[in-house]
Amino acid sequence: MANHILDALDKKILKLIAEDARIPFLEVARACNVSGAAIHQRIQKLTNSGVLKGSQFIIDPEKIGYETCAYIGLFLKNPESFDSVVEELKRIPEVVECHYTTGGFDMFIKIYAHNNHHLLNIIHDKLQPLGLSRSETIISFNAAIDRQLPVVNAIEENEDED
């Protein structure tokens, strides 16, 4: 995974669109003192290079009835079955993240459930049949911090280290 070299214009564009993904390109162009076409080209370059991974609307799970957020560490009976377990996890709509991790867990997932009873059903009916030896569940009461990585600041810090 190579780092992409970003110039000052790229950084300013990233800062603006990270603050508001719906900001019109012409407004970004005015703020950057360049043409709208230049912004379109830069956004396309950032997308093609993988720096930008598209845009999306964020749905608040609680507003649509998913009141329980849980993180579950999975211990597999057969750790060689990672790939097949991941494919099965993709079929469970309540699973929104899956990570390979260091430490004791084979995998770490994030899921949303309507309530604790629904969470129990997901664990028992959907996760256990995947070949788990056991799992450890942590329920999140509330996200104290939920934000994007401040990419521009991280890039500037890396440049200072060089």
SERO-4910 file (N, C-alpha, C, O; in steps of 0.05 Angstrom, whole numbers):
BEGIN
 pado doro    nc1    nc2    nc3   cac1   cac2   cac3    cc1    cc2    cc3    oc1    oc2    oc3
  Met    A     17    -24      0      0      0      0     18     25      0     28     33     21
  Ala    A     21     36    -23     37     60    -26     22     85    -17     -2     87    -22
  Asn    A     36    103     -5     25    129      1     24    145    -25     43    144    -41
  His    A      3    160    -28      1    177    -52     11    205    -45      4    216    -24
  Ile    A     27    216    -63     38    243    -58     16    263    -65      6    264    -88
  Leu    A      9    279    -46    -12    299    -50      0    327    -48     16    333    -30
  Asp    A     -8    343    -67      2    371    -66    -18    388    -50    -38    378    -40
  Ala    A    -12    414    -48    -28    432    -31    -57    433    -41    -76    434    -25
  Leu    A    -61    432    -68    -88    433    -79   -104    408    -71   -127    409    -63
  Asp    A    -91    385    -74   -104    360    -66   -112    361    -37   -135    353    -30
  Lys    A    -95    370    -20   -100    372      9   -124    390     15   -141    384     32
  Lys    A   -125    413      1   -146    432      6   -173    420     -4   -193    423      9
  Ile    A   -172    406    -27   -197    393    -37   -206    372    -17   -230    371    -10
  Leu    A   -188    355     -7   -195    335     12   -207    347     37   -227    336     48
  Lys    A   -195    368     47   -205    381     71   -234    391     67   -251    386     84
  Leu    A   -239    403     44   -266    414     39   -286    392     35   -308    394     46
  Ile    A   -280    372     20   -300    351     15   -304    332     39   -325    319     42
  Ala    A   -283    330     56   -286    314     80   -305    328    100   -320    315    114
  Glu    A   -304    354    100   -322    370    117   -351    369    107   -370    369    123
  Asp    A   -355    368     81   -381    367     69   -380    354     42   -373    366     22
  Ala    A   -387    328     41   -385    312     16   -404    323     -5   -401    316    -29
  Arg    A   -424    339      3   -443    348    -17   -437    377    -27   -453    389    -41
  Ile    A   -414    387    -20   -406    413    -29   -403    413    -59   -390    395    -71
  Pro    A   -415    432    -73   -413    433   -102   -384    437   -111   -369    452    -99
  Phe    A   -377    424   -133   -350    426   -143   -343    455   -150   -320    463   -146
  Leu    A   -362    471   -159   -356    499   -165   -350    515   -140   -333    533   -141
  Glu    A   -362    508   -118   -355    521    -92   -327    513    -83   -312    529    -73
  Val    A   -320    487    -88   -293    478    -82   -273    493   -100   -252    502    -90
  Ala    A   -280    496   -125   -263    511   -144   -258    539   -135   -236    549   -137
  Arg    A   -279    553   -127   -276    580   -118   -259    582    -93   -241    599    -91
  Ala    A   -263    563    -74   -247    563    -50   -217    558    -55   -200    567    -41
  Cys    A   -212    542    -77   -185    535    -84   -173    554   -105   -149    552   -112
  Asn    A   -190    572   -115   -181    591   -135   -171    578   -161   -151    586   -173
  Val    A   -186    557   -169   -181    543   -195   -207    539   -209   -228    545   -199
  Ser    A   -206    528   -233   -230    523   -249   -245    499   -239   -234    481   -226
  Gly    A   -271    498   -246   -287    474   -240   -276    450   -253   -277    428   -242
  Ala    A   -266    452   -278   -254    430   -292   -230    419   -277   -226    394   -276
  Ala    A   -214    436   -266   -191    427   -251   -199    411   -226   -186    391   -220
  Ile    A   -221    419   -213   -231    404   -190   -241    377   -199   -235    357   -186
  His    A   -256    376   -221   -265    350   -231   -242    332   -237   -243    308   -231
  Gln    A   -221    342   -250   -197    326   -256   -184    316   -231   -176    293   -229
  Arg    A   -181    333   -211   -167    325   -186   -184    304   -171   -173    285   -161
  Ile    A   -210    309   -170   -227    289   -157   -225    262   -171   -223    241   -158
  Gln    A   -225    262   -197   -222    238   -212   -195    224   -207   -194    200   -204
  Lys    A   -174    240   -205   -147    230   -199   -146    217   -171   -136    196   -168
  Leu    A   -158    231   -152   -159    221   -125   -175    195   -123   -169    178   -107
  Thr    A   -196    194   -138   -213    170   -139   -198    147   -152   -198    124   -142
  Asn    A   -186    152   -175   -172    131   -190   -148    120   -174   -142     96   -176
  Ser    A   -135    137   -158   -112    128   -143   -121    114   -117   -104    103   -103
  Gly    A   -147    114   -111   -156    101    -87   -156    118    -62   -164    108    -40
  Val    A   -148    143    -64   -149    161    -40   -178    166    -32   -184    165     -9
  Leu    A   -195    171    -52   -224    174    -47   -237    148    -55   -232    136    -76
  Lys    A   -255    139    -38   -270    115    -43   -299    120    -47   -317    106    -37
  Gly    A   -306    141    -62   -333    147    -68   -346    164    -46   -333    175    -29
  Ser    A   -372    166    -48   -388    181    -28   -413    165    -22   -422    149    -38
  Gln    A   -424    170      1   -448    155      9   -464    171     29   -453    189     43
  Phe    A   -489    165     31   -506    176     53   -503    157     77   -502    133     73
  Ile    A   -501    168    100   -498    153    125   -525    150    138   -537    170    145
  Ile    A   -534    126    141   -560    121    154   -555    116    183   -537    100    190
  Asp    A   -570    129    200   -568    126    229   -583    100    236   -607     99    235
  Pro    A   -568     79    244   -581     53    250   -604     55    270   -624     42    268
  Glu    A   -600     72    291   -620     74    312   -646     86    301   -668     78    310
  Lys    A   -644    104    281   -668    116    270   -685     97    254   -709    102    249
  Ile    A   -673     74    246   -688     54    231   -692     28    247   -697      7    236
  Gly    A   -689     31    274   -697      9    291   -675     -9    301   -680    -30    313
  Tyr    A   -650     -3    295   -627    -19    305   -615     -5    329   -597     12    327
  Glu    A   -624    -12    353   -617      2    377   -592    -10    391   -581      3    408
  Thr    A   -583    -33    383   -560    -46    395   -537    -48    375   -540    -59    354
  Cys    A   -514    -37    383   -490    -39    368   -471    -56    384   -467    -52    408
  Ala    A   -460    -77    371   -442    -95    386   -417   -101    369   -418   -102    345
  Tyr    A   -396   -106    384   -371   -115    372   -366   -143    382   -368   -148    406
  Ile    A   -360   -161    364   -358   -189    372   -331   -200    362   -325   -199    338
  Gly    A   -316   -211    381   -291   -225    374   -298   -254    369   -311   -267    385
  Leu    A   -290   -264    346   -296   -291    337   -272   -309    340   -250   -302    332
  Phe    A   -276   -332    351   -255   -352    353   -265   -375    336   -285   -388    342
  Leu    A   -250   -382    315   -258   -403    296   -248   -430    305   -226   -432    315
  Lys    A   -265   -451    301   -255   -478    306   -233   -485    287   -213   -498    294
  Asn    A   -236   -476    262   -216   -481    242   -207   -455    229   -219   -445    211
  Pro    A   -185   -443    240   -176   -417    230   -170   -416    200   -169   -394    188
  Glu    A   -165   -439    187   -161   -439    158   -186   -433    143   -185   -428    119
  Ser    A   -209   -432    156   -234   -427    143   -241   -397    141   -264   -389    136
  Phe    A   -221   -379    145   -225   -350    144   -242   -342    120   -263   -329    123
  Asp    A   -233   -349     97   -246   -340     72   -275   -348     70   -292   -332     63
  Ser    A   -281   -373     77   -309   -382     75   -326   -369     97   -349   -363     92
  Val    A   -314   -364    120   -329   -351    142   -335   -322    133   -358   -312    138
  Val    A   -316   -308    121   -321   -281    112   -343   -280     91   -360   -263     92
  Glu    A   -343   -299     73   -364   -300     53   -392   -304     66   -411   -292     57
  Glu    A   -393   -321     86   -418   -325    101   -426   -300    117   -449   -293    118
  Leu    A   -406   -286    129   -412   -261    143   -423   -240    125   -441   -224    133
  Lys    A   -414   -240    100   -425   -220     80   -455   -224     75   -468   -206     67
  Arg    A   -465   -248     80   -493   -254     76   -511   -247    100   -535   -249     98
  Ile    A   -498   -238    122   -513   -230    146   -515   -200    145   -495   -186    151
  Pro    A   -539   -188    139   -541   -159    135   -534   -143    160   -526   -120    158
  Glu    A   -537   -154    184   -531   -140    208   -501   -136    213   -493   -119    228
  Val    A   -484   -152    199   -455   -149    201   -446   -126    183   -450   -128    159
  Val    A   -435   -105    194   -428    -82    179   -398    -79    176   -389    -63    158
  Glu    A   -382    -92    192   -353    -92    190   -342   -119    198   -354   -133    215
  Cys    A   -320   -126    186   -305   -151    193   -276   -145    190   -267   -136    169
  His    A   -260   -151    211   -232   -146    211   -216   -171    218   -224   -186    237
  Tyr    A   -194   -176    204   -174   -195    214   -158   -180    234   -151   -157    229
  Thr    A   -152   -192    256   -138   -177    278   -114   -193    289   -111   -217    284
  Thr    A    -98   -179    304    -78   -192    320    -91   -198    347   -113   -190    352
  Gly    A    -76   -211    364    -87   -217    391   -102   -243    391    -98   -261    374
  Gly    A   -120   -246    410   -133   -272    414   -155   -279    394   -160   -302    389
  Phe    A   -168   -259    382   -190   -264    364   -179   -272    336   -158   -262    328
  Asp    A   -194   -289    323   -188   -295    295   -200   -272    277   -187   -264    258
  Met    A   -223   -263    285   -236   -241    270   -251   -223    291   -257   -232    313
  Phe    A   -256   -199    283   -271   -180    300   -292   -167    282   -285   -156    261
  Ile    A   -317   -169    290   -339   -158    273   -355   -137    289   -355   -136    313
  Lys    A   -368   -120    273   -387   -100    285   -414   -107    273   -417   -111    249
  Ile    A   -434   -108    291   -461   -114    281   -481    -95    294   -476    -84    316
  Tyr    A   -504    -92    281   -526    -77    292   -549    -97    295   -554   -113    277
  Ala    A   -564    -94    317   -588   -110    322   -610    -92    332   -605    -70    342
  His    A   -634   -101    329   -657    -85    338   -656    -81    369   -663    -60    379
  Asn    A   -648   -102    383   -647   -102    412   -630   -125    421   -618   -139    405
  Asn    A   -628   -129    448   -611   -150    458   -621   -178    450   -605   -196    445
  His    A   -647   -182    449   -658   -207    441   -651   -214    412   -643   -236    406
  His    A   -653   -194    395   -645   -197    367   -615   -204    365   -607   -221    349
  Leu    A   -599   -190    381   -570   -196    382   -565   -225    389   -549   -238    377
  Leu    A   -579   -235    410   -576   -263    418   -583   -282    395   -569   -301    390
  Asn    A   -605   -275    380   -613   -292    358   -592   -292    336   -586   -313    324
  Ile    A   -580   -269    330   -559   -267    310   -536   -285    317   -525   -300    301
  Ile    A   -527   -282    342   -504   -298    352   -510   -328    350   -494   -343    340
  His    A   -533   -335    361   -540   -364    362   -547   -376    335   -538   -398    328
  Asp    A   -563   -361    319   -574   -373    294   -557   -368    270   -557   -384    251
  Lys    A   -542   -346    270   -527   -338    246   -497   -341    249   -483   -349    230
  Leu    A   -486   -335    273   -457   -336    276   -447   -363    285   -428   -373    273
  Gln    A   -460   -375    305   -450   -401    315   -448   -423    293   -429   -438    293
  Pro    A   -467   -424    274   -465   -444    253   -441   -441    234   -436   -458    218
  Leu    A   -427   -418    236   -404   -413    218   -379   -428    227   -359   -427    213
  Gly    A   -381   -443    249   -357   -458    258   -341   -443    279   -317   -443    279
  Leu    A   -356   -430    298   -342   -416    319   -337   -435    343   -354   -452    349
  Ser    A   -313   -432    354   -309   -447    379   -321   -431    402   -332   -442    421
  Arg    A   -320   -404    399   -333   -386    418   -332   -358    408   -320   -353    387
  Ser    A   -345   -340    422   -345   -311    414   -346   -295    440   -354   -304    461
  Glu    A   -336   -270    437   -338   -251    460   -351   -226    449   -343   -214    429
  Thr    A   -372   -217    463   -389   -195    454   -385   -171    472   -386   -173    496
  Ile    A   -382   -148    459   -381   -122    474   -403   -105    462   -404   -100    438
  Ile    A   -421    -96    479   -443    -78    470   -434    -49    473   -424    -42    495
  Ser    A   -438    -34    452   -431     -5    453   -456     10    462   -477      8    451
  Phe    A   -452     27    483   -474     44    492   -478     68    474   -500     77    468
  Asn    A   -455     79    465   -455    104    449   -427    109    438   -407    103    452
  Ala    A   -426    119    414   -400    126    402   -392    154    412   -405    173    405
  Ala    A   -371    155    428   -362    181    439   -348    197    417   -350    222    417
  Ile    A   -335    183    399   -322    196    376   -329    180    351   -326    155    351
  Asp    A   -338    193    331   -345    180    306   -339    199    283   -355    217    278
  Arg    A   -315    196    271   -307    215    251   -289    202    231   -280    180    234
  Gln    A   -284    217    209   -264    208    189   -237    215    199   -233    234    215
  Leu    A   -217    200    190   -189    207    196   -183    234    184   -189    238    160
  Pro    A   -171    252    199   -164    278    188   -139    275    169   -117    280    177
  Val    A   -145    266    145   -124    259    126   -104    281    121    -80    276    120
  Val    A   -113    305    119    -95    328    113    -75    331    136    -51    335    131
  Asn    A    -84    329    161    -66    332    183    -46    309    184    -22    313    190
  Ala    A    -55    284    179    -38    261    179    -16    264    158      7    257    162
  Ile    A    -23    274    135     -4    278    113     17    298    121     41    294    117
  Glu    A      8    320    133     27    341    141     46    330    163     69    337    162
  Glu    A     36    314    181     53    303    202     74    284    189     97    285    198
  Asn    A     65    268    169     84    250    156    106    266    141    129    258    141
  Glu    A     99    289    130    118    305    116    138    317    135    162    319    129
  Asp    A    129    324    160    147    335    180    168    314    188    190    321    196
  Glu    A    160    288    188    179    267    196    200    262    175    222    252    182
  Asp    A    195    268    150    214    263    128    239    280    130    257    278    113
***
